[in-house]
Amino acid sequence: MKLTIIKGFLLATLAICNIACEDDLQYGPLVRDNRPAVPVTFPGATTYGGNPYIEVSTAAGGAIKFTLSIPSSSGRTIKEITKVAAGATAINAGSLNTTAALITATPIPASGTTATFETTLAAFRAKYPAVNVTPTGNPLSPREIAFIFLVTLDDGTQIVTQQVRARILA
């Protein structure tokens, strides 16, 4: 009798676990990756598992240039870089809605599957004087500044890119 009761409890426990776990396969919007149908990549940028980055040399004038690209197989083209937010490495997608964080006042037109954003360290310093852009001199902990882009495609779809960084070297 005792063995029958234990078996009944085990069977009920397994049935409850099976029912309780069925919904775990259906991820809601808060716990799933929000990946755009058309990914934006940064050719020429380097990454080691984190945010992509480019290296900017103060000795070479501090030119900052990001190329944004979408796959040609997507059937879409980039209409414009609508907004660019910049600042210290704490910027995020919400920074695109903050006027003080925007480094560009007007959209940057594009054509085809690539678009280019260019600025300089001098222009960055003028817009964000509180952000330290002095190279650290230590290659293991370089100074970085960050950018995030709102890209509009030819069909009106808007994509917020991941954060990209510029490492400042002497």
N, C-alpha and C positions, 0 to 999 in steps of 0.2 A: 504494500500500500504506500509506504513511504517513498519507494523508488518511483512509483507511478506519479506521485505528486511532484517530485523533483523533475521528472521528465516533462511533466505538463508545464511547470514554471520555465524550464529551459526553452521549450517550444514557444511559449507565449513571449518570452524575451526576444527570441530570434525573429518572431513575426513583428513585434513592435519596432525592433531595430531596422528591419527591412522597410517598413512603412515610413519611419522617421528619416531614413537616408535617401529616399527616392527624390525629394525636392532638392537635394544637394547638387544634382546634375543640372538644374536650371539656375544659372547664375543671374542675379539681378544686375541692374545698371551700376550699383555701387561697388560691386566686387568683381567686375570683369574688366578686362583690358578694353579700352576704347581706341581701337585702331581704325584709322581712316581707310576707306576703300582704295584711295590713291595715296601711297606713302610718299613723304617728302624726305629726300636724303641730301647729304652734304658732301659731294665729291671733293676730295682733297683734304677733308678733315680726318683726324686720327681719333681713334677711341680704343680704350682698353677696358671695356665693360661699363664705362660711365658715359657722361655726356661727350659728344664729339667736340674736338677742339682744333684750332689752328694756332700756329705760333706767329707772334708778331714781334718784330725786332725794333727796338727804339733806335738802334744805330741805322736802320734802313728807312727811317722816316715814320715808322709806326703805321704803315698802311694796313687796314683791316679789310679783308675781302672774303665774303661768304658766297659760294655758289649753291643755289638750291635747285634740286632736280626731282622730276617725277618720271616714272617709267614711261617710255614711248609706247609700250604695249597697253597702257591704260586707256588710250583713245582720247585723252584730255590734254589740254595745254594750260600753261600758267598765264592767267590774265594780268595779275599784278601781285606785288608784295604790298598788301593793304596797310599793315602796321608792323612796326619794329619796336619792341621794347628792349631797353638795355639797362645795365647797371651792375651792381655787385652780383655775386653768384646766388643771391636769394630771390631773384626774379622768378616768376612763374606765369602761367597762362592768364591769371587775373591781372598781371601787370599790363597786359594789352588794353585794359579798360581804364588805366590810370594815365591821365594826360602827362603828368610829370615824368613818367617812366618812358614815354615814347621818344625815340631819338629822331624820328622822321615826322614831319607835319603833313606830308602828302604821300599818296601811294606811289610806288616805284613800278612803272610799266614793265611788262615782260612779254616775251613771245616764245612760242615753242614750248619745249619741256624743261627749260632752264630759266632761272632768273638770278641776277647778281645784286648783292648789296655791298656797297663800299663806303667806308668812312676812314677816319684816321684817329690816332690816339689824341691828337690835338683837339679835334672836334669832339671826341668823347669827353676829354677833360673840361672843355668849355661847357658842355651840357650837364655833366655830373661832377662838379668840383669836389664833392665829398668822398668820391670813390678813389681810393689809392691806386694809381697805375704805375707806381715806381717798381721796377724789377727787384725781386728779393735777392738775386745773386745766388740763390740755392736752387739747383736744378731739381731737387727732390721735393721742394714745396714752392712752386712758381706762383707768381701773382696772376690771378685770372679775373677777367670780366666776362659778363654773360649777355647773351642776346636770345630773344625768342621772337618768332615771326608768325604773322597771320597772313596766309597765302590764299588768294582767291583764284579759282580755276575758271575756265571759259564758260562753264555751265552755271556759275554762281556759287558753287560749293566752296565753303571756306574751311581751311585746315589750319589748326594751330600746331606748329612744329614742336619738337622737343627742344629743350634749352641747349644752345651751343655756346662754346666758350672760346675766348681768345687768351692764350697764355702769353704773358708779356716777358720778353727776354731782353737782356741788355744788348 
